[in-house]
Amino acid sequence: MKIQITERLSLNEDENWRIYLHSFYNLIQVLFTEFNILKQLIGASDNIEHAMDQIQALKEALTDPQKTLSSFTELTNFKTRIFKNIDTAVMNAGDLDQFHLSQLEQSLLSLDRVVKITEEKTKEFLKLFSYKGAWVEFNNEVLTDKLKDVLLTMALHSKGRYGVCFSKEEQHENDFLFLLNIDTEHKSIMLPALFPDTIRDLVANAKKYSTPGDTITCRLQKREDVLTLTVHDNGRGIPAEEIKNVIKLGYRATNVDPQKILGQGFGLTKAYILTLENDGKMWIDSEEGRYTEITIEIPVPVPSLTKSS
């Protein structure tokens, strides 16, 4: 059942800010999980606690726009500072058997990728936030590679529950197959400044409500004066009577178990708000138990409203 979403959301300033930063909250939650795994493997230490304190301070700063921007500006060499504490803790941990050593290597690799993405996203956010309301030129290959990096990091964090791949030939039984088509006819594409984050949110959402082995398709194209994003999955779908509600802040469909599906339920809200801010339209096409497809169309502005990334 395909529905054009026409609801008008009434959000306060705090809710709007939380929506823009919700991907950072998710990253911080992943970091805390990885650090707790690390503590189980090598034991608690002052170095680990100090690293976690740095992450907690960042989380607390996210509640206030000025504190957030200040914290992001000061977040230089975040990865170096975090891993200085981790390396010291690992060196002081003593010998581990082969099984726990293998788990430690996987945990450190996952932490490395998540911390790297956190550091990159803060820099990206500071730059693009200053462009808010403008359109920015993005390199398509870079956009695709960054999206793949996020998906690979999610798989690593799953600790073997699933894998990801990007072609049918590579897919194993427990892999999500992501087919990413980011305007392959051109080298670059003009997007609203914060739109890449929305693409990542919708693709991650599609994975969240699907099962390993499923296929998730993402297409981003510019045709004449319209930008179109489509994200399709063959997951659990949405009950027909609830489709219009899933863009509401924090709303989850009744066929979702909140104990098994993590996150804040902000992804679709954020995508819809960004769509409205750019005079666009959103459609949700879904059938419970079969598929969901999100389509966003946004009119491309005149060149005077664009910037280079």
Secondary structure, 3 states (H helix, E strand, C coil): CEEEECCCCCCCHHHHHHHHCHHHHHHHHHHHHHHHHHHHHHCCCHHHHHHHHHHHHHHHHCCCHHHHHHHHHCCCCHHHHHHHHHHHHHHCCCCCCHHHHHHHHHHHHHHHHHHHHHHHHHHHHHHHHCCCCCEEEEEHHHHHHHHHHHHHHHHHHCCCCCEEECCHHHCCCCEEEEEEEECCCCCEEEEECCHHHHHHHHHHHHHHCCCCCCEEEEEEEEECCEEEEEEEECCCCCCHHHHHHCCCCCCCCCCCCCCCCCCCCCHHHHHHHHHHHCCCEEEEEEECCCEEEEEEEEECCCHHHEEEC
